[in-house]
Amino acid sequence: MNLADERPKILIVDDAPTNLQILRQVLHEDYRLLFALDGEKALKLAQDELPNLILLDVMMPGLTGLETCKLLKENPTTKAIPVIFVTALSEASDESAGFDVGAVDYITKPISPAIVKARVKTHLSLVGADELQKTRLQIIQCLGRAAEYRDNETGLHVIRMSHYARILALAAGYSARYAEELFNAAPMHDIGKIGTPDSVLLKPGKLDEEEWRLMQKHVLMGAEILGEHDSPLLQMAYTIALHHHEKYDGTGYPHQIAGEAIPIEARIVAIADVFDALTSVRPYKKAWTVEEAVDLLQKEKTKHFDPELVDLFITQLPAVLEIMHLYAEDTAEKN
C-alpha cells in the first residue's frame, strides 16, 4: 500500500540554481520541496500548491523578494503562509524591510544548515500550534451552535452573545487576552440544552413546575458535559455553563449564590445572553425592541444582573448594535 507523503511542503525561491541545490541538500530528507527561480513562478506555485512555508531570496531579477512577499500577503489564499527571507543582505535596515512586508524570519547567506533546519522547524511548529488552536475553537463554536439549533434555527445567538460578552469584558477593564478567551468560551454556555427534552425546550407557552425543573437542569448537564480540564479555556466554559443563570440577588440557579460570589465571566455572559435572547425571535415569543431590552436590564439591576456591568453594557450599545446587525437572523425564509 502506498501511503501519501504527509511531510510539510516548503517552497524555495532563488534565482541561483546553486543556492536551490544547497537548500535541497539541507531539507530534502524531512520535507517535500518545491522550487522557483523567480517571483512570478513563486506566486503561481504558492497559489496552486499552498506550501506550509516559503524560503525566499531578496535580490532577484524581475520581482524582488520583498515585492513577492508583499504580493503573497495581499492574496487571501497565500497570506497565511509564513515567509522566511534567505539572503546575503545583512544590514539591520534590510531585516526591517523584510519584516515590514510580512516575513516571519530572516536568514543570512552563506547559510548554516543547523540554523536553517532549526528556523524551519520552529516556524512550522508555530503554524501547527496556530492551526490546532483554530480547530479547537471552531469545534467549541460548533458544539455551542449545536445546542442552540435545538431552539434557534440558525444558531446565530451564540455568535452574537459571544461578541457582546467580549465587548463588555473590554469595557470592564479586562485584558484583550481575557476578553478573547471569554469570547471563545461563551458559545458553550447552553451546551446542556442537548439533554433537555424537546417538549420542554420547544414549548410555546409557559412551563409548568416540572418542566421548569427539567429546564433548570441544563446548567448541571452542561457542566457535566464539559467536565474539569487543565485548559483555561475549558475551565472558563465550565464556569459559565454552570453559573450563567445565577442571579445577583441570590435567587438564581443552580446554587443560589449572589453578588460577586458569582464568577465574573458568568455575570458578563448573563447580560449578553439575556439581551440577545430578548431581542431575538424564540418559539415562545416575538423579538423585543432594543429599548425594551435595555429597560429590562435597568429594572433588573441588583436583582438579576450586576449593576455596574449593566451600566457598562449600555455605554457599549453602539458596538453591540453593530454586531446585532452584522449577525442578524434571516427572517425572510421564516415568514
N, C-alpha and C positions, 0 to 999 in steps of 0.2 A: 504494500500500500504506500503511495506517495503522499507524504504529509506536506501541507503548504508551508512555505518558508515564512515564519512569523517574526523573523528578526526585524528590528526597526529599519526604516528606509531613510537613507541620507543622500541628499543631492549635493554634489561637489561641483563648484563653478570656478574655473580658472582658465585664462586664455593660453597658458603654457602647459602643453601636454606633460612635460616633465613633472610639474607640480601635481597634476592629477595622478600621475603614477605613484609619486611619493605617498600621497594621502591614501591611495588604493592599497598600498602595501601595509600601511598602518591600521586600516579599518576593515579590510575585506573579510576577515575571519569572523567578526562579530556583527556586521551589518550588511544589509543589501544596499548596493551603491548605484547611484545614477550620476552621469557626468554631463557637463555642458561647458563649451568653450567660450560662450558669450552670454550677455544678459538676456538677449531676446530668446535664446533657446532655453535658458534657465526659467524664464517666466512661463513658457509653454509647458515645460516638464513639471514645474511646480503646480500648475493648474491641472494638468492631466493626471499626475501620479500622486499628488498630495504627500510628499515625504514628511517624515517625522521631524527632520532637522535639515537646515541648509548651511553648508560651509561655503562662504562667498569671498572671492578675491575683490579688492577695491579697484586697482588700476587695470582696466580692461578697455580695449577699443570699442567704439560704439557706446552702448550703455555702460556707464561705470558701475562699480559695485554699489556705491551709495544710491545712484539712480534706480538700480534694480531693486534694492531693498525697499526704497520708498514706494515703488510700484507694487511690490509684493504686499506691503502693509496697507495699501489703498484698495486692494482687491479683497472683498469679503470672503472669498474662497480660500485665500492663502495668507490672510493677515495673522492668523494664529500660529503659523509655522515659525518656530524660533530660528533666527539667523545669527550665525557666528562669522564675523569677518576674519579671514586669514590673509594677512598682507604684510608687505615689507615696510609699510608706513608705520612708524613707531612713536611719533610725537603725540603729546597729550591732546593737542588740538585734533589730530586725526582720530583718536579714540572717541573724543567728544562728538565729532561729526558722525561717527558710526552709531553711537548711542542715540543721537538726535533723530536719525531716520528709522529707529526701531530695532537695532541689533541688540542681542542679549549678552554678547561677549565679544572679545577681541583677542586674537592670537597672532603674534608677530612671527614673520619668517626670518631666518630659517626655523622651521618648526621643531619642537621637541616631541617625539612620538608619545612619551608619557603624558605630557601636558595635553596634547590633542585628545588622547583617549580619556583622560580624566574629565576634561571640559565637556566632551560629547556625552559621556556617561551622566555627568551631573545634570546637564540641561534636559536630557531625555528623561531622567528620573523626575525632574520638576514637572515636565509635561505630563508624565504618567500620574503623578500625585494630583495635578490640577484636574485631569480628566476623571480620576476616581472621585474627587470632591464633587464635581459637577454631576456625575452619575448618581452619587448618593443623594444629593439634594433633589434631583429630578425624581428619584424613587420616592422620597418623602413627600414631595408635592403630589405625585400620582396617587399615593395612598390617601393623602388628605382629600383629594378630589374624589376618590372612590367613595369615601364616606359621604361626601356632600351629594353625590349623584343619587343617593338614597332618597333625598327630599329636595333636591335642587337640580334642575335639568342640565345645567351647564357646568356646575362646579366652580363657577367664577367667584363665588362667595369667598373661598379660601384665598384666592389671589388678591381680591380687594382688601379683605380684612388684614392680610399679612402686610400689605403696603401701609395700611392705616397704622398698624402696630409699630412698624419701623419709624414712620413719621412721628408718632407720639413719643417713642423712646428717645429719638434725637432731640425733640423739643424739651424733654425732661432732663436733658443734660448727659445722657448716656453716650458712650463712645460709638463711633461708626461700626466698630467690630461687634460690639454688643448688639447694636440695632440690626446688623446684618444677620447675626445668629438668631435673634428673635424673629426676623422675617422668615428665616428658613425653618424654624421650629413651629411657628404659629399654624401652618396648614394642618398639623396633626391634632389640633385641639379637640375635634369631634370624631376622631377615629373610632371611638367606642360605639358610635351610631351603627357601625356594621353589625353589632349584636342586638340592636333594638328592633322589635317586630314591626313589620310594615303597618299593621293595624293601628299601632301607636304613632309611628313616625309620620304616616301619611293621613292621619285622621284630620278632616277639615274642621271639625268642631272642637269644643273644649274637652280636655282629657278628664276622665273620672279619677278617683283616688288611686285605684290600682294601676291605671295606665300611667299616671304621673309618677308613681313609684318605679315603674319599669323604665320610663324615660330618664329619670334621675340616675339610674344605674349605668348610663353610658359613660359617665366620668370614671367610674371604677373599672369598667371594661376597657376604656381607653388606656388607663394606667397599666392595666394588666397586659394589654397587647404590646405596649411599648417596652414594658419591663424596666429593669435597672441596669444601666450600662456605664462604662467608663467615659464614653463620648460626651463632652459638654453639651453638644447639640441635642443628643437624645435625652440627656438629663433634663434639659430645659423643656423639651417636648413633653416629657413625662410630667413635669411640674405643671405645665399649662393644661394638659389634658385632665389632670386630677383636680385642679383648683380654679379653673376659669368660671365656674358657677358659684363660687363663694361670694358673699356679699359683704360690703364694707361694714355693715351694722351687725354682722354675725348671723344673719337669717338664711344664708345660702346653704349649699350642699357641696360635698358630702359630709364635711366635718364641722360646719358652723363656726369656722374661725373668722376673725374680724380685723378690720383696720390694717395696719402694717404687718400683722402676722400673716396676712395673705401675701405670697411671693409677688414681687413687683411685676414680673413678667405675666402673671395671671391677672393682675389688676389692669395692666395695659391691654391685654388681649380681651378682657371682659368688655371694655369700652368699644374697642374696634369691632368685636364680634356683634354686639348688640346694635351698634349704629348701622352696620351693614345689613343685619337681619331686618331691622325696622324699615330701611329704605329699599328693600328688595321684595319682590313678589314671593310668597310662600303658599303652599297648598291651603293654608287656613286663613290667609289674609291678603289684602292688597298692599302695595308698597306705600309707605308713609312718605310725606314730603320731608325734605331736609330740615325745614323749620320745625315740623312736628317732632322729628327725631331729636333735634337739639333741645327742644323744650323738655322732652322726657329726660334726657341726660341731666339737664339742670335740676329738674324736680327730684331726681334720684341721687343727687349728690349727698354724701354721708350716709345714705341708705344702701343703695345697691353699689354705687361707684365711689372710688377715691376722689374727693372733691378737687384736689389740686390737679389731678390728671384730667378731669373733665374740663376744667378751665383751660388747661394747656391744649387739649384736643380742639376746643372751639377756636383757639387762636390759629390753629393749623388748617381750618376749613378750606381755604383756597387750594392748598396742596391735596387735601382729601378729595375735594370735588374734581380735581384733575384726574385722579385715579378712578373715581366713580364713573366718569365719562369715558375714560380710556378703556375700561373693562366693563362697559355696560352690557347688560343682557340683551340678546337679540329677541325682542318681544314680538317681532313681526310674524315669526313662524308659530308663535304660541296662540295668536289671536285668530 
